[in-house]
């Protein structure tokens, strides 16, 4: 399989998330494929601002399109996100 770049699912909507988004969009071969967050207002804001499609749940097969997960949510949520995402992201 030919490497075509990094396709990100972003999990989180905090201020640190936005700092990461600003950096990632500047990197060649990086695509922000989806954003997922519990804070739907902030998620929708970031989705619109950075033109990132929304992932409504972490059981969606669309996650197979991603090869990188950026987790910027609360630390207490990290482990469960990793478990959920590991079923789709290789």
N, C-alpha and C positions, 0 to 999 in steps of 0.2 A: 504494500500500500504506500503510495507516494505521500510524503508529508506536504501539506498545503498551508500550514501555519497553525497558530493557536486560536482555538475557538472557546471563548469563556462563557461560563454561567457564573453570574455574580450573585452571591447570596448575602444580602444585607442592604441597608439603605441609610447608613449613618453618614456623618460628615467625613469620616475616614474613607468610606466607600466612594464618595465623590472625588476625593483626592486621588484614589487609585484609578478611577475611571478617566480622569484628566490625563493621567500618565499613560495608561494602556492605549488610548486612542492615538497616541503619538508614535507608538511602536509598530514598525513594519511587521507584517505577517500576524497581526493580532486582530481578532474580531470579537466584539462584544455581542454574543449570540442571544443571550437571555438574561433577564434580571428576575430574581425571586426575593421577596421580602415579606415579612408579616405586617409591617407598617405600609399599608396599601396606599395611603396618601403620599408618603415620601417615595415609595417605589414608583408610583405613577408619574410623579414629578421627574425623577431621574430617568425613567423610561422615555418620557417626552423630550427632555432636554438633550439626552445623548442618543436618541433614536434607537433604543434597545427594546426589542420585543419582550413582553412579559411572559414568564413561566408561572402559571397559576398554582401548580403543585409539583412536588418532587417525585411523583410517580409517573410523570408524563414521558412517554418514549422519545419525545423531541430532545431530551437530554443526551441521547446517543450522538447528537450532532456536535456535542462539546467534548473537548479533550483536556480542558483545564477548569477547575473550580476555584473561584476567588471567594473566600469566606470572610466577610467583614461584619458579621452579626455579633451579637453578644457572645462572649467567650463560653458562657453556659450552654449555648446552642451548638457549638462547633462539633462536638462528637456525634450528635444525632444527624447533623447535616452531612458529615463525612460518611456515616453509615448509609444514609439514603442515596447520596450521590454516587457512592462506589458501585452501586448496582448498574449504573449507566455509563459512567466515565471510565475509560481504560487508561 
